[in-house]
């Protein structure tokens, strides 16, 4: 994996602590979630004692590589938000908004004294070994690691400040599947103003000091967050925005027997026959995601011929642009596997 460090000129101004964003809740999942125990109960953070915490808010957007198409400029991929509460020893990160290829409201808990993480998502909660957070984000076996870029304030060059900066870089390392020791030194002078994990670009919108009870930063399976909505695919954009994607021509769907039954009456259907999650790119814009071996239906795509491509969440291209007549369906076929040894 390549790790790059760049400098940036100015930090965002501090303000009142931004609240953690609301998340769609699925009450029916409250008794059916499978919450596995962490490797150890976090007794050191099991009290109401107040501690100093920094709350960061990053606005994050995926940049589609040009090889998968150039957007017209009328439609942009939706931004998501990453909320991070971090002390000198513990970190919690929450994925908020519809612009993520994971369930909105998913939460990652991280300790500074041990690698790996604990994650809560639509399936419940479970511990992750070092680098497995990248597998979780990919929704399957990750491809070779993405580039990780960290940008910081040049005025702090050479300074060393313990706590939030190092742990934020530890989180970025886990997310990108890289060993922590390769990355944490990049944040020795403080938390990054911006970062890139593969094609995901995060810009810091807020950083404020707050006080929280220690138990609100515990990093184990206890005191789980509210359950989140279960889904096998999702859209990043409203249907009205997707409808602004321009078709190349006004041709209508042809009769094609792909063995999957009748074609859809409207919109684009993509069948993901791969072993990991994919992002769906239409006319150069990321419009949504589909889980491994699942099917996604994206309404609102206007009738006609569109360029459709796909990439893995951390950046590997799995389908170059192909012309698809909408309403219609296309299939991302599973990669060929080498023959098994006799």
Secondary structure, 3 states (H helix, E strand, C coil): CCEEEEEECCCCCCCCCCCCCCCCECHHHCCCCEECCCCCCCHHHCCCCEEEEEEEEEEEEECCCHHHCCCCCCCCCCCEEEEEEECCCEEEEEEECCCCCCCCCCEEEEECCCCCEEEEECCEEEEECCCHHHHHHHCCCCCCCCCEEEEEEHHHCCCCCCCHHHHHHHHHHHHHCCCHHHCHHHHCCCCCCEEEECCEEEEEEEEEEEEEEHHHHCCCCCCCCCCECCCCEEECCCHHHHCCCCCCCCCCCCCCCCCCCCCCCCCEEEEECCCCCEEEEECCEEEEEECCCCEEEECCCCCEEEEEEEEECCCCEEEEEEEEEECEEEEECCCCCCCCCC
